[in-house]
Amino acid sequence: MAALIYILCALTSGACTVLLLRRYWHSRVRMLFWSALAFLAFALSNVLLFIDLIVLPQWDLTILRSLATSSGILLLLYGLIITTTKP
């Protein structure tokens, strides 16, 4: 059951990435681009979670998962700062 949840979370983050990128290509709103990159990092984090806990439980991928999640948060923060300070 946990594996299904991990896969669904990764698919949802991936779908959000695709939808945000599609909207960005039409409107060229920069915040959409940075949000899409952040959701891509979140999708990677969810894939790493699935690999860490289900596929290879003997390996510890906690640092990689944390790096992926942290990079997603930093991308969102950077996008927010950039889009609100520049016209």
C-alpha positions as CSV (number, residue, x, y, z in Angstrom):
1,M,0.0,0.0,0.0
2,A,2.8,2.4,0.8
3,A,4.4,1.8,-2.6
4,L,1.2,2.8,-4.3
5,I,1.1,6.1,-2.3
6,Y,4.8,6.8,-3.2
7,I,4.1,6.2,-6.9
8,L,1.0,8.3,-6.9
9,C,2.8,11.2,-5.2
10,A,5.6,11.0,-7.8
11,L,3.0,10.9,-10.6
12,T,1.1,13.9,-9.1
13,S,4.3,16.0,-8.8
14,G,5.2,15.0,-12.4
15,A,1.8,16.0,-13.7
16,C,2.0,19.3,-11.9
17,T,5.4,19.9,-13.6
18,V,3.9,19.2,-17.0
19,L,0.9,21.4,-16.4
20,L,3.0,24.3,-15.0
21,L,5.4,24.1,-18.0
22,R,2.6,24.0,-20.5
23,R,1.1,27.1,-18.9
24,Y,4.5,28.8,-18.8
25,W,5.0,28.2,-22.6
26,H,1.7,30.0,-23.3
27,S,2.0,32.9,-20.9
28,R,5.7,33.3,-20.2
29,V,5.1,34.1,-16.5
30,R,8.4,33.5,-14.8
31,M,6.9,32.2,-11.5
32,L,5.3,29.3,-13.4
33,F,8.7,28.3,-14.7
34,W,10.3,28.3,-11.3
35,S,7.3,26.5,-9.8
36,A,7.6,23.8,-12.5
37,L,11.3,23.3,-11.7
38,A,10.5,23.0,-8.0
39,F,7.8,20.4,-8.7
40,L,10.3,18.5,-10.9
41,A,12.6,18.4,-7.9
42,F,9.7,17.2,-5.7
43,A,8.9,14.5,-8.2
44,L,12.5,13.4,-8.1
45,S,12.4,13.4,-4.3
46,N,9.3,11.1,-4.5
47,V,11.0,8.7,-6.9
48,L,14.0,8.6,-4.6
49,L,11.7,7.9,-1.7
50,F,10.2,4.9,-3.6
51,I,13.6,3.6,-4.5
52,D,14.9,4.1,-1.0
53,L,12.1,2.4,0.9
54,I,10.7,-0.1,-1.6
55,V,13.3,-1.1,-4.2
56,L,16.6,-0.8,-2.3
57,P,15.7,-0.8,1.4
58,Q,19.3,-1.8,2.3
59,W,20.7,1.5,1.0
60,D,20.1,4.8,2.7
61,L,19.2,7.5,0.3
62,T,18.1,10.0,2.9
63,I,20.7,12.6,1.9
64,L,19.8,12.5,-1.8
65,R,16.1,12.8,-0.9
66,S,16.8,15.7,1.3
67,L,18.9,17.4,-1.4
68,A,16.1,17.0,-3.9
69,T,13.5,18.4,-1.6
70,S,15.7,21.2,-0.4
71,S,16.5,22.2,-4.0
72,G,12.8,22.3,-4.8
73,I,12.1,24.6,-1.9
74,L,15.1,26.8,-2.9
75,L,13.9,27.0,-6.5
76,L,10.5,28.2,-5.3
77,L,12.1,30.7,-3.0
78,Y,14.4,32.0,-5.7
79,G,11.6,32.2,-8.1
80,L,9.5,34.2,-5.6
81,I,12.3,36.6,-5.0
82,I,13.2,37.1,-8.6
83,T,9.6,37.6,-9.8
84,T,8.7,40.1,-7.1
85,T,11.9,42.2,-7.3
86,K,12.2,42.6,-11.1
87,P,9.5,44.1,-13.3
